[in-house]
Amino acid sequence: MPKHNPENERIKRAYFTHLKAARGLSEASIDAVAKAIYRFESSTRFRSFKKFHIEQAIAFRRHLDAGLTSEGRKALSKATILQTLNALRTFYLWLAEQSGYRRRIRYSDADYFRLSEKDTRIAKAPRGRPVPTPEQIERVLAAMPAGTDVERRNRALIAFTWLTGVRDGALASLKLKHVDRVEGKVHQDPREVKTKNSKSIITTFFPVGGRALEIVSEWLHLLVKDRLWGLDDPLFPATRVEQGPDRQFRAVGLARKHWNNASAIRRIFRDAFETVGLPPFNPHSFRHSLANLGERLCKTPEEFKAWSQNLGHEQVLTTFTSYGELSRYRQAEIIKALGVPRPGNVELQDLTKILTELRGISRS
């Protein structure tokens, strides 16, 4: 069975160039599109796109609805199926405009790459996810060893993420010059830092309490004062690995360079939480923890707007709807408290007022 079609590969290359140059998609987004198209090609045994027929799309949808990949080995989630079909629909809409394909593909053909309304709702339904509490994060920080430079870096990684909510891609690319120790700020400059959508984000350290600020301050002092690193050196350097006398590779310290990607950072988080018997939380879960903390600390719309901007959100409702989901325990706690008689239910009135004003801020 063939693994590719040369004619398809040429038009796919033109499409990926269009996505990058004309639509500004990132490499990761283009890779996801490429994977979706390849899944469909596999189901048609790599027939030419010019020989497209709606029965191919219907059969492919049926294949996905059965919950199987093209290899028939691993179940796919509804969210993955929706992403796959959306990518194919957009591709065929573009393909219908290209020379050599216009007479063979109609715009309406793309509509066959749709998930049913019922399954679309399932795919988009919010999924409850575990989020670390401030107490759990403090427990991890207290339990992490700090005897070597590598151990200090690992502990500072978690403390810094708790202080700032910085995404893991940015953590891997931050330099010392991006952190203002005096003002307690970090500037994610998109010219040097891998930020989401290449946004410039200035974050003031969140008032999370505990030892996080102390740990980060000690880490910065170690790099700048003790190791004499410069402003262009990485804030969280990669691990230096060398071959030992037993010819086995081992960590021997810090390399004066950035990590190539964030996979090592995610592994550090996972191991740190699992060591103390907690779920393997990832760096992004800290952003949800900070959103939850903001809902408790902020008393006015202006305060929560500042908290939202500090997370890098342009719209305050993004923080509320995408990051501010309450834990099941906290939800039950609030509902039970509402049953206790209170004069005029002032807190509930204040909450309604805050939500109303926030929607006004979001629209302005």
C-alpha positions in Angstrom: 0.0 0.0 0.0 1.4 3.4 -0.9 2.3 5.9 1.9 1.9 9.0 -0.2 0.8 10.5 -3.5 3.3 12.8 -5.2 0.5 14.9 -6.8 -1.1 15.3 -3.4 2.2 16.2 -1.7 2.7 19.1 -4.2 -0.7 20.7 -3.5 -0.4 20.1 0.2 3.0 21.9 0.2 1.3 24.9 -1.5 -1.5 24.8 1.1 0.9 24.7 4.0 2.8 27.7 2.5 -0.6 29.5 2.3 -1.4 28.7 5.9 2.0 30.0 7.1 2.5 33.1 4.8 -1.1 34.2 4.2 -2.9 33.2 7.4 -0.1 33.3 9.9 -0.5 29.9 11.4 2.2 28.5 13.6 4.3 25.4 12.8 2.4 23.5 15.5 -1.0 24.4 14.0 0.2 23.5 10.5 1.4 20.1 11.8 -2.1 19.5 13.2 -3.6 20.3 9.8 -1.1 18.0 8.1 -1.9 15.2 10.4 -5.7 15.6 9.7 -5.1 15.5 5.9 -2.9 12.5 6.2 -5.6 10.6 8.2 -8.0 11.2 5.3 -5.5 10.2 2.7 -4.9 7.0 4.5 -8.6 6.2 4.5 -8.7 6.7 0.7 -5.5 4.7 0.1 -3.8 8.0 -1.0 -6.0 8.5 -4.1 -5.5 11.9 -5.8 -7.5 14.8 -4.4 -8.7 15.4 -7.9 -10.6 12.1 -7.7 -12.5 13.2 -4.6 -16.1 11.9 -4.2 -18.5 12.7 -1.4 -18.6 9.0 -0.6 -15.0 9.2 0.6 -15.9 11.9 3.1 -19.0 10.0 4.3 -16.9 6.8 4.7 -14.2 8.8 6.5 -16.7 10.3 8.9 -18.2 6.9 9.6 -14.7 5.6 10.3 -14.1 8.4 12.8 -17.6 8.0 14.3 -16.6 4.5 15.1 -13.9 6.0 17.2 -10.9 4.5 15.3 -7.9 6.0 13.7 -7.0 5.2 10.1 -4.9 2.3 11.4 -7.8 1.0 13.5 -5.8 0.9 16.7 -6.5 3.8 19.0 -9.8 5.5 19.9 -10.2 9.2 19.1 -11.9 11.7 21.2 -14.8 13.8 19.9 -12.7 16.9 20.2 -10.0 15.3 18.0 -12.6 14.2 15.4 -14.0 17.7 15.3 -10.5 19.2 14.9 -9.8 16.7 12.1 -13.0 17.4 10.2 -12.7 21.2 10.5 -9.2 21.1 9.1 -10.3 19.0 6.2 -13.3 21.2 5.5 -11.1 24.3 5.4 -8.6 22.5 3.1 -11.3 21.5 0.6 -12.7 25.0 0.5 -9.2 26.2 -0.4 -8.7 23.3 -2.9 -11.9 24.2 -4.7 -10.3 27.5 -5.8 -7.1 26.0 -7.1 -6.3 25.5 -10.8 -6.8 21.9 -11.8 -9.3 21.3 -9.0 -12.0 23.8 -9.6 -13.9 21.5 -12.0 -13.6 18.5 -9.8 -14.3 19.9 -6.3 -17.3 22.1 -5.4 -17.5 24.3 -2.4 -20.5 22.3 -1.1 -18.3 19.2 -1.0 -16.5 20.6 2.0 -19.8 20.4 4.0 -19.5 16.7 4.1 -16.6 17.2 6.5 -18.9 18.1 9.4 -19.6 16.5 12.7 -23.2 16.1 13.7 -24.7 18.9 15.9 -25.0 16.4 18.8 -21.3 15.3 18.6 -20.2 18.9 18.1 -21.8 19.8 21.4 -20.1 16.8 23.0 -16.7 17.8 21.6 -17.0 21.4 22.8 -18.4 20.5 26.2 -16.1 21.8 29.0 -14.3 19.0 30.7 -13.6 19.2 34.4 -9.9 19.1 35.1 -8.0 18.8 38.3 -6.2 22.0 39.4 -3.5 22.3 42.1 -4.4 24.3 45.1 -2.1 26.8 46.7 -1.6 24.4 49.6 -0.6 21.6 47.2 1.9 23.8 45.4 3.5 24.9 48.7 3.7 21.3 49.7 5.6 20.4 46.5 8.0 23.4 46.9 8.7 22.4 50.5 9.4 18.8 49.5 11.7 19.5 46.5 15.4 19.0 47.2 17.8 21.9 46.6 21.3 20.5 47.1 22.5 20.9 43.5 22.1 23.6 40.8 19.8 21.3 38.8 17.6 20.7 41.9 17.5 24.5 42.6 16.5 25.2 39.0 13.7 22.6 39.1 12.3 24.1 42.3 12.6 27.7 41.0 10.8 26.6 37.8 7.7 25.6 39.8 7.9 28.7 42.1 8.3 31.1 39.1 5.4 29.5 37.3 3.2 30.0 40.4 4.3 33.6 40.7 3.7 34.5 37.1 1.5 31.9 35.3 4.0 31.9 32.4 3.3 29.2 29.8 5.9 26.4 29.4 7.0 27.5 26.0 7.9 30.9 27.4 9.6 29.4 30.4 12.0 27.5 28.1 12.9 30.7 26.2 13.1 33.4 28.9 16.4 35.2 29.5 17.6 36.8 32.7 17.1 40.2 31.2 13.4 39.6 30.9 13.0 39.6 34.7 13.0 42.8 36.7 13.9 41.7 40.2 13.4 45.2 41.8 9.9 45.7 40.4 9.0 42.1 40.6 8.0 41.8 36.9 8.6 39.6 33.9 8.4 40.9 30.3 7.6 38.2 27.8 9.1 39.9 24.7 7.8 38.0 21.6 11.0 38.9 19.7 12.9 36.5 22.0 10.3 34.7 24.0 7.9 32.0 22.7 4.6 33.6 23.7 1.1 32.5 22.6 0.2 34.3 19.4 3.4 36.3 19.7 1.9 38.7 22.2 4.0 41.0 24.4 3.0 40.3 28.0 4.2 42.1 31.1 3.3 40.3 34.3 3.8 41.5 37.8 4.4 38.7 40.3 1.1 37.5 41.7 0.6 37.8 45.5 0.5 34.0 46.0 2.2 34.1 49.4 4.3 31.2 50.7 7.9 30.6 49.7 7.6 31.1 45.9 9.1 34.6 45.9 11.9 33.7 48.2 12.8 30.7 46.1 12.9 32.7 42.9 14.9 35.5 44.5 17.5 32.9 45.7 17.6 31.4 42.2 18.3 34.8 40.5 21.0 35.6 43.1 22.6 32.2 42.4 22.8 32.9 38.6 23.7 36.6 38.7 25.9 36.9 41.8 27.4 33.4 42.4 27.6 32.1 38.8 28.2 35.5 37.2 25.7 34.8 34.3 24.8 37.7 32.0 21.5 39.2 31.0 21.3 37.3 27.8 21.8 33.9 29.5 18.7 31.7 30.0 16.6 32.1 33.1 16.1 28.4 33.3 19.0 26.7 31.5 19.0 23.2 30.1 20.8 20.4 31.9 24.4 19.6 31.0 24.8 15.9 30.4 28.2 14.2 30.2 29.5 10.6 30.0 30.7 9.3 33.3 33.5 6.8 34.0 31.0 3.9 33.6 30.2 5.3 30.1 26.7 6.1 31.2 25.3 9.6 30.6 24.4 11.6 33.6 23.4 15.2 34.6 26.5 17.1 35.8 25.1 20.7 36.1 23.6 23.5 34.1 24.3 24.1 30.4 24.5 27.8 29.5 21.8 27.4 26.8 18.0 27.2 26.5 16.0 24.0 26.2 15.0 23.2 22.7 11.4 22.7 23.8 9.2 22.5 26.9 9.1 18.7 27.2 11.7 18.6 30.0 9.8 21.3 31.9 6.6 19.3 31.8 8.5 16.3 33.0 10.0 18.2 36.0 6.5 19.3 37.0 5.0 15.8 36.7 7.8 14.2 38.7 7.7 16.9 41.5 3.9 16.4 42.1 4.0 12.6 41.8 6.9 12.4 44.3 4.6 13.7 47.0 1.6 11.6 46.0 -0.3 14.2 44.0 -1.7 14.1 40.4 0.9 14.9 37.7 -0.1 18.6 37.2 1.4 20.4 34.2 2.6 24.0 34.0 -0.6 25.2 32.3 -2.7 24.0 35.3 -1.1 26.8 37.4 -2.9 29.4 35.2 -6.2 27.8 36.3 -5.0 27.9 39.9 -4.2 31.6 39.6 -7.5 32.4 38.0 -9.3 30.6 40.9 -7.1 32.6 43.4 -8.0 35.8 41.6 -11.7 35.1 42.0 -11.2 34.8 45.7 -8.9 37.8 46.2 -10.4 40.4 43.8 -13.3 42.5 45.2 -14.0 44.9 42.4 -14.2 44.6 38.6 -11.1 46.8 38.2 -9.1 44.4 40.4 -10.2 41.4 38.5 -9.5 43.1 35.2 -5.9 43.8 36.3 -5.6 40.2 37.4 -6.8 39.0 34.0 -4.4 41.3 32.1 -1.6 40.0 34.3 -2.3 36.5 33.0 -2.0 37.9 29.5 -5.7 37.8 28.6 -7.1 40.6 26.5 -10.7 39.9 27.4 -11.6 39.5 31.1 -14.3 37.0 30.3 -11.6 34.6 29.0 -10.3 34.4 32.6 -13.8 33.8 33.9 -15.1 31.3 31.4 -11.9 29.4 30.3 -9.8 29.5 33.4 -12.1 30.3 36.3 -13.9 27.0 36.7 -14.6 26.2 40.3 -13.6 22.8 41.8 -16.5 20.5 42.6 -15.6 20.8 46.3 -15.6 24.6 46.1 -18.9 24.6 44.1 -20.6 22.5 46.7 -19.2 24.7 49.5 -20.6 27.9 47.9 -24.0 26.4 47.2 -24.3 25.1 50.8 -23.3 28.5 52.1 -26.0 30.2 50.1 -28.6 28.3 52.2 -27.4 30.1 55.4 -29.7 33.2 56.0 -27.9 36.5 55.4 -29.3 40.0 55.5 -30.2 40.9 51.9 -27.8 38.3 50.5 -25.3 41.1 50.1 -22.5 38.9 48.7 -24.7 37.5 46.0 -25.8 41.0 45.0 -22.1 42.1 44.9 -21.2 39.1 42.7 -24.1 40.0 40.2 -22.9 43.6 40.1 -19.3 42.5 39.4 -20.3 40.2 36.6 -22.4 42.9 35.0 -19.6 45.5 35.2 -17.1 42.9 33.8 -19.3 42.3 30.8 -19.3 46.1 30.2 -15.6 46.3 30.4 -15.2 43.3 28.0 -17.4 45.0 25.4 -15.6 48.4 25.7 
